[in-house]
Amino acid sequence: MKKVQLVNPWSGACPPDMNLTWDDIKIWESEHVHPNTRSAWISEAMKAFQDGDGKTLGSMIIGS
């Protein structure tokens, strides 16, 4: 199962236990992203996940 390690966008650190699957990201999204922005957020997150872009995902999750 594919996982992407989140990267803190400010420090460049990889927080422990932040190696996430798409299911993990969807669970986080369902609890934290406003319904009005959900579609755009999911599209951006999916692209970052598919690209293995932990810095973008980190800014979307850690930086929210």
C-alpha positions as CSV (number, residue, x, y, z in Angstrom):
1,M,0.0,0.0,0.0
2,K,1.4,3.4,-1.0
3,K,2.3,5.9,1.7
4,V,3.7,9.4,1.6
5,Q,5.8,10.9,4.4
6,L,4.6,14.3,5.3
7,V,7.2,17.1,5.4
8,N,6.8,20.1,7.7
9,P,6.7,23.0,5.1
10,W,8.5,25.4,7.4
11,S,11.2,23.3,9.1
12,G,11.7,20.6,6.5
13,A,11.3,18.0,9.3
14,C,9.5,14.7,8.8
15,P,7.2,14.4,11.8
16,P,7.1,10.9,13.4
17,D,4.1,8.7,12.5
18,M,3.1,10.9,9.5
19,N,3.7,8.3,6.8
20,L,0.2,8.3,5.5
21,T,-1.9,6.2,3.1
22,W,-4.6,7.8,1.0
23,D,-7.2,6.4,3.4
24,D,-5.4,8.2,6.3
25,I,-5.5,11.5,4.4
26,K,-9.3,11.0,3.6
27,I,-10.0,10.4,7.3
28,W,-8.1,13.6,8.2
29,E,-9.9,15.5,5.5
30,S,-13.4,14.4,6.6
31,E,-12.7,15.8,10.1
32,H,-10.9,19.0,9.2
33,V,-11.7,20.4,5.8
34,H,-14.7,22.7,5.4
35,P,-17.4,21.2,3.1
36,N,-17.3,24.2,0.8
37,T,-13.6,23.7,0.0
38,R,-13.6,19.9,0.1
39,S,-13.6,19.2,-3.6
40,A,-10.7,21.5,-4.4
41,W,-8.8,20.2,-1.3
42,I,-9.2,16.6,-2.3
43,S,-8.1,17.3,-5.9
44,E,-4.9,19.0,-4.7
45,A,-4.2,16.4,-2.1
46,M,-4.7,13.5,-4.5
47,K,-2.3,15.0,-7.0
48,A,0.3,15.6,-4.2
49,F,-0.2,12.0,-3.0
50,Q,0.2,10.5,-6.5
51,D,3.3,12.6,-7.0
52,G,4.7,11.6,-3.6
53,D,4.9,15.3,-2.7
54,G,5.1,15.2,1.1
55,K,5.9,18.9,1.3
56,T,2.6,20.0,-0.3
57,L,0.7,17.5,1.8
58,G,2.4,18.7,4.9
59,S,1.4,22.3,4.1
60,M,-2.2,21.1,3.6
61,I,-2.3,19.0,6.8
62,I,0.3,20.3,9.2
63,G,-0.1,23.9,8.2
64,S,-3.9,24.0,8.4
